[in-house]
């Protein structure tokens, strides 16, 4: 709870000092020295996975990092990437869920940009999974129209290999969603999904899996799924996230490892 509270305090201080928008900030994500046993560069050739090339103009419009954004934004995500990698390595974790208190706090954009930034680090691959089953939007941010998605695997036994796609970025794979489910929390706790998550986390030793989850205070989805992921990354929004929201999220997490918090300065 304390690190979430600090995120809110920092937002208030920056607002009062007239800090610029579009900044990201992490709190209590430690910096640890790397050792000499890190994995070597990961090279991937996609054979079965469908490759979709992204439209740079769509990425720019949706504020997805593509090399054309302001350098301060790129630097902010690189800083977040480094801190996330060090925390994961310190704890021997390879999965995290990106959450927020409410809609519009910027969690999905943060999940997408963090995944892209992590994939640019050549020592591992990244799998981004859209588990916001009520309102999937990862593919939309990337400008991808999906014919099928994770619900086709969960409800219609579509093979995972037919759903995975590479968005034209090396070392990044997307398991997206394209339809809304009203009974999403039941699906997130189903044996079929739990088995899939275990497979995704264990198949490749150098893979980092990022799950985009629904807002914590709008449904019980994130709480249902929390036991199956190593840690949570909380996205809070300057000017909108309240102390009460943070209190409620902290109580709901109930000791679940919190990787850190990201201070988002714009609604997305």
Secondary structure, DSSP 8 states (H G I E B T S, - for coil): -HHHHHHHHHHHHHHHTT--SS---EES-------TT---------SSSEE----HHHHHHTT--SS-S-HHHHHHHHHHHHHHHHHHHHHT--EEEEEESSTTSSHHHHHHHHHHHHHTSTT-EEEEEE--TTS--HHHHHT---SS-HHHHHHH---GGGT-EE-SSTTEEEE---S--TTHHHHHTSHHHHHHHHHHHHS-TTEEEEEE---TTT-SHHHHHHTTSSEEEEEEETTT--HHHHHHHHHHHTT--EEEEEEE-S--
